[in-house]
Each structure stands twice: as C-alpha cells, then as structure tokens.
Amino acid sequence: MGEIKYEVVEEIAVFSESSKGWTKELNLISWNAREPKYDIRDWAPDKEKMGKGITLTKEELISLRDALNKIKL
C-alpha cells in the first residue's frame, strides 16, 4: 500500500486523552489531496501516527448528530 497523505484542515474537538498522550479527535481532514471529510480517530501527540477511525461526509455527520440527539443520556 502506498503512502497516505493527509492535511488537517480544521481541528474541531478533542474528546479524550490517554495516559500516553494519544487523543480521540473530530477533525476535518483532506486525505490524499481530496475534498475534506469529517474524521473521528485516535492521534499520537505529534500527529505523525494515527489509529483506525471513521470518515464521514457532511451529510453523514448530520445524520450522526441527529441520531445522537435522540439518545437519552
């Protein structure tokens, strides 16, 4: 597999931080110079390493928001 290039266009939220400094974040990211998408994943402190995550279009993020708003916490 080739090198994956990314650009963090906008840092939106940090949900949590582990004892080793990794953070779970929601960001707007351009993958391989494509149109930016919303992305939830774990990041190393220097943003050089990342964990597995999920990438969402704006429409998918809106659907997720609406579904979360229905949950009674």
C-alpha positions, 0 to 999 in steps of 0.5 A: 500500500502506498503512502497516505497523505493527509492535511488537517484542515480544521481541528474541531474537538478533542474528546479524550486523552490517554495516559500516553498522550494519544487523543480521540479527535473530530477533525476535518481532514483532506486525505490524499489531496481530496475534498475534506471529510469529517474524521473521528480517530485516535492521534499520537501527540505529534500527529505523525501516527494515527489509529483506525477511525471513521470518515464521514461526509457532511451529510453523514455527520448530520445524520450522526448528530441527529441520531445522537440527539435522540439518545437519552443520556 
